[in-house]
Amino acid sequence: MKHRYTLEPYKGMDCRFMCPNCRHRRNTFTRYIDTETQSYLADHVGKCDRLEKCGYHFKPREFFKTNPQAYVPRFKPNYTMTDKTQYFDTIPQSIVAGTMRGYDKNNFSMFLARMFGADGAIHLIEKYRIGCAKHWPGATIFWQIDNDDKVRTGKIMLYNGKDCKRVKEPFNHIAWVHRLVGKLRSLESRKSPESPKDALADVDNCTNTPVEPKTNLSDYTKNPEGILHTVASDYQLKQCLFGEHLLKLEPFKTVAIAESEKTAIIASMYLPNYIWLAAGSLEGLTEEKCQVLKHRTVRLYPDVNAYAKWHTKARELNARIPTATFVIDTTLTQNPTAYDEQRGVDIADKWIDNKLLEWEVEGER
């Protein structure tokens, strides 16, 4: 905390005075100033630099005890600024619109079409506003759109087209639109997006040949770890829950939160009685993001190895957001296999595994 009254900083001998106590021939006395008015207090309010031989120190507190009429209250503005007011940047809607095309080349959307048919995939694409990225061939953008339809950022991820697993070799294929916003602004000049329905019209009969990831990154600078960097270091990021824009459509419906965006999207087809959102990561379930869930019942669906952490988090959220109710779903804790725990499966992995087995059996017929 900054004090109102302080000893005057040294700016030369003109700001040093004769001590009223020892009256040494040299100017050894430093006076107190009011930092709001930059004026001195009384002549005798200050400190002598001759600490051992004099030691005189008359403080402002002592002065105002005997001269209360001299005290002028600190100026107070008639408004209050709170720490909760936080400015954040957003991605232009035109950039989002420019990514709503090319679904026939998108690994994730093609996998959705194989699981749920073209109509089901189109429904999910439009509901969650899933985008396509040329950052890596076949990559997906999960846009973080808040309750006011403001786009906070977008997570770019690459999935294997065969089993919908994340591509982690030769590096983890994750990037963020807010870091690439300088490059992506070129999307604003593109033509109006084609309909996802056109892109997926023939997907029911497709063989779904997996698209092998290619890292053609000539337009970017890549460090050895595969992290991409562009100009946008001044972007003020404030993340929100993935799928948050769906909350206003059904204000009384129970919310379910998974860790990953992929899981939330797929789960919304199997368990449609919930509004499915995603925290984005194990550590992404934060109080700040969950403030939008006031007056809601929320079921948490962590990965199989994250139950203890999210159970603790649920208790914290219930205490800090008392109008919401957070509960943990325990489906995955019921007899998990060692292989499940090794893979760190989530609820969508079970449905995907069943589909992969079903397709394998059908292929053998």
N, C-alpha and C positions, 0 to 999 in steps of 0.2 A: 504494500500500500504506500502511495506517495504521500509524504507529510507536507502539510500546508506551510509550516514554519521550518526553515532550515538555515544553517550557518551559510553565510554568503560565500560562494566559490571564489577562489583566489584569481584575480584578474590584474594584479599589480598592487603596489604599495598604496595606491589611492583608496583601496577598499579595506585597508587595515588602519586601526585607530589606537589611540592611547588607552591603556587599560585603566578603568576607573578605580581599580583596587591598588595595584602596585605602581601605577603611573610611571612605568619604565620609559626611558628616553626613546627607545625604539617603539614603533607601532606594532604591538603584539596582540592587539585585540580584534577579534572577528565578531561582527554583529549578526544578529538573526534578521532574515528578511521574510516577508509574506510573499510566497510564490504566486499568489493570485493577483496581487497588486504591484509586486516587485518593489515594495517600499520597506524601509527599516522599521523595526519596533523601537522602543525607547532607547536612549543612548547607552544605558547601562545593561541592556539585555544582550548577552553574548558570552564569548569564551576567550580566556587569555591563553596564548600559545605557550607561556612559561608554566608548564604543568607542574613541575616540581617546586619551583621557587615562588610561584604565585598560586596557581590552581583555581583562580576565580572562574566560575561558570554559573551564570544566571540564566535559567531556562525560561522560555515563553510561558510554560505552565505556571511557574512561580509568579511571573509578572501579572498574568491575568487573574490570579487568586486575589491579589491586592488591588488590581485595577480592572474589575469586571466590566466597567463601562467602556473600556477600550476595545473589547472583543466585538468583532463584526462577524456574524454567522456566515458560514460558507455558502456561496451561491449554489442553489439546487435547481436544475431544469424542471419544467412541469411535465416531463414525460420520462418514461423508463425504457431503456434498451435491454432486451433480454438476450441471453446467449442462444436461445432457441431460434432466433431469427438468423437464418443462414441462406446466403445467396448461392445459387447453383446454376450452372450452364445447362443447356439442352441441345439436342440434335435437331436440326430442321426437319419438319415432316417431309419435305421434298426428298431428302436423302433416304428416309425410310421407304417412301413410295418407289424410289429408284431401285430398291432391292427386292421388290415384290414381283420378281420375274425369274425365269430360268429354272423352274422347279424340276423340269425333266432331267436336269444335270446336277441336281442337289441330292447328295447321298441320303440325308436324313428324311427329306420329303418323299423320296422314292421308297424308302423303307416303311414309312407310314402308309403309303399307298398299298404296299404289299400286305401289311398287317390288317388294314381297315378298308381297303378298296379306295378307288379314286375319290368318291364322294366323302368318305370319312377323312381322307387326307386333306381335301379342300376345306372341309369344315374346321379342322385343327389349324391349318395355315391361316385362315381368315380370323379365327377366334383369337389366336395368340399372336397374330401378325408376324409370323415367321418369315425372315428374310433370307436371301441368298447372297453369298459373298464370292467374289472372284479372288479374294486374298489367297486362298488355296482352291484349286478346282474341286467342286463338290461341297464347299464349306457352307455352314449355316450361320445366320445371325439371330440370336435371341435378344430382341429389343426389350429394354426395361422401360415400360410405359406406366406412368403413375396414374393416380385416381383422377387427375385433371387432364389426362391425355398428353402430358408432357413427356418427351422421350429423354430420359436421363443419360442413357448410354446403350450400347449393344455389345453383347459378348459373341465373338466369332469363334466357332468350334468346328472341327473336322471329325466326321464319323466314318467308320468303315461301312461301305454299302452292303456288305454281306451279313454282318451280325449287329450293326449299329453300336459297336464299341468305339470309344474315343481313340483317335490316332495319336499315339504317344511317342512314336519313333520316326525319325531319329531325334525328335524333340516333341514336347507336349504342344500340340497344335491348338493353342488358345491365344486370341488377341482381342483388343478392345477398340471399339469404334472411336471413342473419345480420344484415343491416342493416334488414330489414323485419320482424324476428321479433316485434316488438311488435304489428304489424298482423296478422301471420299467426296469432297465438295464437287468434284467433277461429275458426280452422278446427277447433280441438279440439272444438267443440260441434256440429259437423256430423254428419249421419247416416253410417252405415257406407258406405264407398265402393262404387260400382257396379263391376261387373267390366269390365275393358277389352274382354273378349270381346263383351259386350252392346253396348258403344259402337261397336265396329267390325264388327258382324255383317254389315252390308250394304255394307261398304266396297269389296268387289271390283267392284261394279257402279257405284260412284259416279263422277261426272264430275270430282270433285276441283276444283270451282270455287275459285280462290284466295280466301282470306280477307284482305281488305285490313286492314292494321294500323290500329287506332284508339287514340289515346293519351288515353283518358278518365281523367285522373289527379286527379280532384277530391278523392280521399281522401289524397293525398300532397302534399308540398311539393316542387316541382321548380325547380331553378335553371336559368339560361339554357342550360347545356350538356346538360340533360336528365338530370342525375344525381339520383337520388332519395335523400332523407334521412328517416330516422325514428329513434326512440329505440332504441338498442342499441349505443351507443358503447362500453360497457364489455364487450362480447362478446369473449372471448379466443379468437381464431381461430387454428387450426392446420390448414392444408389438407392433403389427401391426394390421391393419384391417383384420378381418376374411374374407377370400376369395380374399385377395390381389393378390395371385398368378394367378388369372384369368385376371388381367389387361393387361398383355403383349400379351394375345391371341387376344384381340380386342382393339387396341390402340385408336380407334376413337369413340367407343361406349359410350353412356351416362351411367353414373354410378348412382346406387340408393343405399342408405345406410339406413338400419334399425337399431334398437337398438340391437335386439337379433339375434343370429346365426340361430335359428329355423325359425324366420320370413324371413330372407334373403333367406334361402334354399327353403321354400315353395313359397315365392313370385316369385322366379325365374321361376317357372312353370306357374304361372298365368300372369306374366308380363315379358315375355322373351326378350322384346326389351331393357332391361337394363342389365348391369352387377351388380348383387346384392351382396353387401358386408354388413358387420355388424360391428358396433362400439363396441359391447360387453356389453354395459351398457349405462345408461343415461349420465354419465360423460365420457364415452369412446370416444366421438367425439372430438379429440384433434388436435391441429395444427400440432404436430409432426407426428401423424399418417397420416394426410391428405396431407402432403407434396408430397406424391406419386401421388396425383391427379392433379398435375399441367397440364394445358392445357386441362382439362376435364370439361364437364358440369355434375353437380352432383345434384341429387334430394334426399332430405332428407325425410325420413318417420318415424318420431318419434311416440312414443305411444301417445294415445289421451290426456294424461295429461301433456305431455312434449313439447307441441308446442311452448309455450312462451320461454322456455329455449333454444330450438334448433333454434328458430327464431333469438334470440340474437346471438347464436353461428354462424349461417349462415352469419350474418353481419360481425362478427369478422373474419371469415375465408375468406370472400371475400376481406377484407382489407389486410389481412396478406399473402394471396396467390392470388395475383391479376390476375394471368394467368388462374385461375380456376373460375368457376361460380357455386355458391351454391344457390339452391332455395328450398323452402319448399313445399312439396305436402300437400294440404289441404283436402284430401278426408275424413279423419276421423273427421274433424271439422264441416262437414256438417250434422247438426241435430243429434249429438250424444245423446244417451239416458243416463238417470241417472245411469242405470245399467252398461253401457259401461264405464262411467267415474269412477264408483266405482271399476270396475275390472281393469281399466287402460289398456284397450284393445289396440292392435296394428292391422295393416292391415291383418295379417295372421289369427288373431282370428276370423275375420268375415268369412273368407273362411272355417275355421275349424268348426265354429258354423253351417254353412250351410251344411257341410258334415255330422256332427253329427245328424242334423235334418233329413237329407236325409236317413241316415242309420236307424234311429229310425222309420221313416215311412215305409221303406222297411221291417223292422223286424215285423211290425204289419200286414203286408199283409198275 
